[in-house]
Structures are given as structure tokens and as C-alpha cells.
Amino acid sequence: MKVIWGNEIVDRNKVTIDFEDRGYQFGDGVYEVISFYNRTYFCMEEHIDRFFSSAKKIEMRMPLSKSELKELITDLLNESEATDGYIYIQMTRGNASPRDHSYPSQDVVPLLTGSIAAAERDTDKLKKGIKTTLEEDIRWLRCDIKMISLLGNIMLKHEAHKKNADEAILHRGNIVTECSSSNVAMVKDGAIYTHPDGNLILPGITKIVWKACAEQLNIPVYERPFTTEELLEADEVFCSSTTKEVMPVNQIDDKVFELPESGSLIRLLQSCYEKKVVEQCGDLTN
Ligand SMILES: Cc1ncc(COP(=O)(O)O)c(C=O)c1O
């Protein structure tokens, strides 16, 4: 298997990463997940822009340009045999010893790694939806940075898993923010509500796509905070992410939501999302 390691494509078993790497020591780094369909990346520009923007927010210099990164990830996809799946890329602040919390000098070279995983779309879940739980959002106050230190997110996802749910819907006090690994939106009386971008949520790329769909379909979208009470009274609820796409929620704790019907807003967004994938990547295989 080939992977990206420090700006090159190498065999997976050639990779050695020093234990003083700041990603390992401090979780000091940023990452992206980009899906590909038919061996073509979906929304690559948007993901690369967010990767660079996350790095900028933590004052980490990028050792390569956006176009060099695009070329590298395209080359890695060409080396792989996967038809559909994801690429995971991450950049840590590099190897700086002795261990010190302070940012190292600018001549420490950040370390890029990247790998490809084949994955089929979960069409069953896209049809039937997922079960979720409500969890208090215990994370820090810079959730806009797509960073590799994900302990808060994974602890919250684990709480959901302990209750046999797929995803945790997070709230600060009674305000719904996002999910442990996706954004969340609710539908009420023909309009969509979702938390505004800012420091409390990750600005999702999938959200950009479904918002464009909503605009095309003349569905109003209100980006304003809403409460857990409003969420539980919603007509429909969905999560969105690169790996989940537009994913219906069929349960929040004990509250069960009916399967979205064929003309429902979730179904309209799902088919528009698929059309956008087909426009960029060609026909879907499943
Ligand atoms: C916490 C969180 N919010 C939102 C998202 C959705 O982002 P995107 O649509 O860019 O995948 C993710 C994706 O991993 C996430 O981890």
C-alpha cells in the first residue's frame, strides 16, 4: 500500500515517524478527509482551502502549495485501486525535541501524511437513517479548527456508542451545536435550521453542498442557534459530513422520527447531493 509521507509517495512499510513528532506528543496538527467517487475527488478545492485555513489558525506554515498538495493527493489516488472511498491527510507541526509546549522555530518542517481507504456509500443507512443521542458538548471553544486532537469528539461518540447509537448530537446548555463527527440540521414547517459557523462548530464542506441544494430547491435555510427542545419537536433531522453525506436521523434518545418520505426535504437534499456528486465525479456505482 502506498501512502504520502513528507511530500512523497512511498510504501506504507517505509514510514517511520519519530516519537517526538508534535502530532504524537501534543496532538498538534490539522487534517482533512476528502471523499472520492469513480476515482475522482469530490469538493477537493473546498477541502484543501479548509486544510490551509485550519493550519493558518494555528500559525502552522505549510511546506507545500495548494497545487502541490492537489497533485500529490491525485497521484496517490492514481496509485490506488479503490473506486470509491476517502483520503485522509494530516499535517503535524513536525519533530521538535526536546519536548516543549511552545511552538518550535519556523525551520522545523511540518510533517504531511496521507492514506487512502476504499469505502462504499452506506446506502442502507442513507435510506433508513441513524440513531443518535443528545450529549453535552464538552469540547473546547475552537471547534472551527479541523485538528487532530479529537479526544472530546471521540469521548462523546463513545457515549453514543454505549447507548447503541451511531452518532452524538451535541449541545452547550440547551443550544444544539453539531455532532461528534458531523454537522446537524433540523427541518420545521418547510425550512431548515442549523447552527451558524463560528468557533463552536466545524464549517462543514457537506453543509456548503446541501445549502447550495436548498437554494436551488427554494428551501429556506436559517443559520441560527436552536434548542434541544426545538430539535425534538422538528419534522425531520439530519446529520451531514463527507462520509455520511446527507444522513437522516431516525432516533434521538427515546424520540423516534418517521422514515423520510419520498418527497420530504431530506430526500430532496439527498437526491440533489447525489446529482452534484455525479456532475463532478460521474455516475455513482451504488
Ligand atoms: C465535528 C465535525 N463537524 C462537522 C463535520 C462535517 O464536515 P464535512 O462536511 O466537511 O465532512 C465533521 C466531519 O468530520 C466533524 O468531524
The ligand as a Tripos MOL2 file, in Angstrom:
@<TRIPOS>MOLECULE
LIG
   16    16     1     0     0
SMALL
NO_CHARGES

@<TRIPOS>ATOM
      1 C1        -17.0630   17.7030   14.3400 C.3       1 LIG1
      2 C2        -17.4050   17.6840   12.8900 C.ar      1 LIG1
      3 N1        -18.3300   18.5420   12.4300 N.ar      1 LIG1
      4 C3        -18.6980   18.5600   11.1370 C.ar      1 LIG1
      5 C4        -18.1320   17.6860   10.2200 C.ar      1 LIG1
      6 C5        -18.5900   17.7180    8.7800 C.3       1 LIG1
      7 O1        -17.5860   18.2350    7.9560 O.3       1 LIG1
      8 P1        -17.5110   17.8570    6.4150 P.3       1 LIG1
      9 O2        -18.8830   18.0150    5.8620 O.co2     1 LIG1
     10 O3        -16.5610   18.8290    5.8640 O.co2     1 LIG1
     11 O4        -17.0270   16.4400    6.3450 O.co2     1 LIG1
     12 C6        -17.1480   16.7860   10.6420 C.ar      1 LIG1
     13 C7        -16.5140   15.8890    9.6900 C.2       1 LIG1
     14 O5        -15.6930   15.0680   10.0130 O.2       1 LIG1
     15 C8        -16.7680   16.7900   12.0120 C.ar      1 LIG1
     16 O6        -15.8320   15.9540   12.4680 O.3       1 LIG1
@<TRIPOS>BOND
     1     1     2 1
     2     2     3 ar
     3     2    15 ar
     4     3     4 ar
     5     4     5 ar
     6     5     6 1
     7     5    12 ar
     8     6     7 1
     9     7     8 1
    10     8     9 2
    11     8    10 1
    12     8    11 1
    13    12    13 1
    14    12    15 ar
    15    13    14 2
    16    15    16 1
@<TRIPOS>SUBSTRUCTURE
     1 LIG1         1 GROUP 0 **** ****
